Amino acid sequence: MAQVQSGARLLIGFDFPLGFPMGFGKAFLGSDDPCALWHWVRDHITDGPDNRNNRFMVAQSVNLAFEQSHAQRGPFWGCPRGLNLTGLSATKTSDYAALGFLEKRQCEVLLPKSQPIWKLYTAGSVGSQSLMGLGMIARLVAGGAAVWPFERNISQSQVVLTEVYPSLIDSAVARAVGAGQIKDAAQTQLLAQALNHMMQLHQLAQLFEAAPKTDQVHSEGWILAQGQQAALLAALEG
């Protein structure tokens, strides 16, 4: 892209989970290395030019693998009832404790409105977005991008990818929607505006430093600016 070729540094946010709850990778692939999971998704998801894809079948294959190895219903759920995919139910029936990992990542536990990566369908679901997007994360990493907080030292990275959650600025978005803006457009524009203003004030570092520096976060990921909502909203008012 032109910005990269010109030497500009880029921060790119994705509104879907970039990681799985700690323990899933170990149980499924033998490693909690998030990069291994991204590559697995990249190698198994197909996405055609007409938007046809196999995300529900891939989730089904994961569930069936857990049924064989753990004799338990696999972690993914949510699909159109007409698909009739064995092992992938329309509603949540999984026992995550029995599978050996939690339903939600630490960052999601702290944000009660957020949805787990396992939910693929119906209102609020983000699992399908992750299954379709993580393969692209793997491709961007292969091209030299860094993914925070999986890579903690990003100071020398030209392209940094991170997870964002526009609901952190819900109050500002609600005002924009009340003024006639489309919600998705308002979320994107306002979050970008807040981050850009913080960059100009040399305040972006505080958003990265706010994430807990633990093995769990290094495995699961973290939402940029989580716990820093007040700073984002202040940046919009500045």
HELIX and SHEET records of a PDB file:
HELIX    1   1 ALA A    2  GLN A    5  1                                   4    
HELIX    2   2 PHE A   24  LEU A   29  1                                   6    
HELIX    3   3 PRO A   34  HIS A   44  1                                  11    
HELIX    4   4 ARG A   55  HIS A   70  1                                  16    
HELIX    5   5 ARG A   81  LEU A   83  5                                   3    
HELIX    6   6 TYR A   96  LEU A   99  1                                   4    
HELIX    7   7 GLN A  106  VAL A  109  1                                   4    
HELIX    8   8 GLY A  127  ALA A  142  1                                  16    
HELIX    9   9 PRO A  166  ILE A  169  5                                   4    
HELIX   10  10 ASP A  170  GLY A  178  1                                   9    
HELIX   11  11 LYS A  183  GLN A  200  1                                  18    
HELIX   12  12 LEU A  204  GLU A  209  1                                   6    
HELIX   13  13 ASP A  215  GLU A  220  1                                   6    
HELIX   14  14 GLN A  229  GLU A  237  1                                   9    
SHEET    1   A 3 LEU A  10  PHE A  14  0                                        
SHEET    2   A 3 VAL A 159  GLU A 163  1                                        
SHEET    3   A 3 ALA A 146  VAL A 147  1                                        
END                                                                             
